[in-house]
Amino acid sequence: MKRIVRVVWLLLALTCCGIVAFAQNNGGDAAGAACSLLACGGFGIFYLLILAVSIAIPVVIIVVIVKFIRKDAVSRGMPNADSIKWLGLLGVLGLVIYLLQRPQVMVLPCPHCGQSRMQGLPTCPHCGNA
């Protein structure tokens, strides 16, 4: 389904560029119109690619930051671990805020499950064992 949507958007972009190319041709030869159409279509594809990359990079960075904050908050046994991960939506600023306000203690592996847990917690936040 996504592939069909992509093809439709590509055809729509090429059609729009083709209309512009033919409108600017002023009744010249067909070869000139075809070259204009190909140039506009190529530019349209390049523009869509740049647009997609410029949207994808920040989204990926925010997802990585949210996952890091969530994992670190759970391993430190923070009671608000589910709500603190929303700081990641602020991007790098949210990460800096989280790193400055999180508890500053050692994180050691749990002897029962092997997951990271904050030293001094009575129970592991992952498996519940002491």
N, C-alpha and C positions, 0 to 999 in steps of 0.2 A: 504494500500500500504506500509506504514512504517513497518507494522508487517511482511509482506512478505520479505522485504529487511532485516530486522533483522534476520529472520529465515535463509535466504540465507547466510548471513555473519556468523552465528553460524555454519551452516553446512560446510561452507568453512574452518572455523577455525578448526573444529573437523576433517575434512578430512586431512588438512595439518598436524595436530598433529598425526593422525593415520598413515600417511605415514612415519613420523619420527619414530614412535614406531615400526612399522613393519620392517623398515630398520635396526633398532638396535637390533632386536630379533635374527638374525642369524640362522633362521631355528629351533628355539626351539618349545616348545609345544604351542598349541592354547590358553591355559589358560593364559600363560605368556604374549602372544601378546595382549589378550583382556584386561588384567590388565594394561598393558602399555598404551593401547589405552584410557582406561577410565581415567588413571592418567593424560595423556597429554591433553585430552579433558577438564577435570576439571580445569587444570591449564590454558588452553586457555580461558575458560569462566571467570575465576577469573581475568586473565590479561585484558580481554576486559572490564570487569566491573570497574576495577581500572582506566583504560584509560578513560572510559566514565565519571566517576565521576571527575577525575582530569581535564577534559575539561569543564564539566558543571558548576562547582563551580565558576571559574573565569568569565565565561560568565554571570551567574546570578548576580554576584556582579557588573559587569560593567553595566548591564541593570538597576539595581536598582540605581546606581550612576547617570546614564544618566537621568533617570526619575526624580530623586530628583532635579538635577541641572535645568532641564527644568521647573519643577513646581515652584521652588523657583525664577528663573529668571523672569517668567511670573508674579508671584505675586508681585515682586518688580518693575514691569513695565520697565524692561531693554529693550532698543530698539533692542538689538542683542540677544534676548532670544532664537531664533531658531538656531543661529550659536554657541552660548556659550555652548550648551549641548554637543558638540563634545569633550569638555574637559574631559567628563566622560570616553572616550575611553582610557585615560591615567590611569584610575583606581583611586587608592587612591591619587596618586600625582595630578591628575587633580582635584579631589575634594578639596584638600588642596589649590591649586591655585585658584579655584573658590571662596572658602570661604574667602580667603585673599583679593580678588579684588572686591567682590560684594559690593554694597552700604550698609553702616552700619546704617540703620534707622529702626524705628519700623514698623512692619507689623500688620495691623488691619483688621478685617472683613469689607467687603463692606456693607453698610446699605441696598442696593438694592438686591444684589444677594447672599451675605453671603460668597463669596470667599475671600481669603486673598489678601490684596492690601497694597502697601507701603503708609505710612502716608505722606501727602503733595502732592500726585499726583492729578492733576486737574480732571482726569477721571479714572474710574476703567478699568484695562486692560482686564477684562473678559466680562463685560456687557456694558461698554461705558458710564454709567451714572456718573454724577458728585457726 
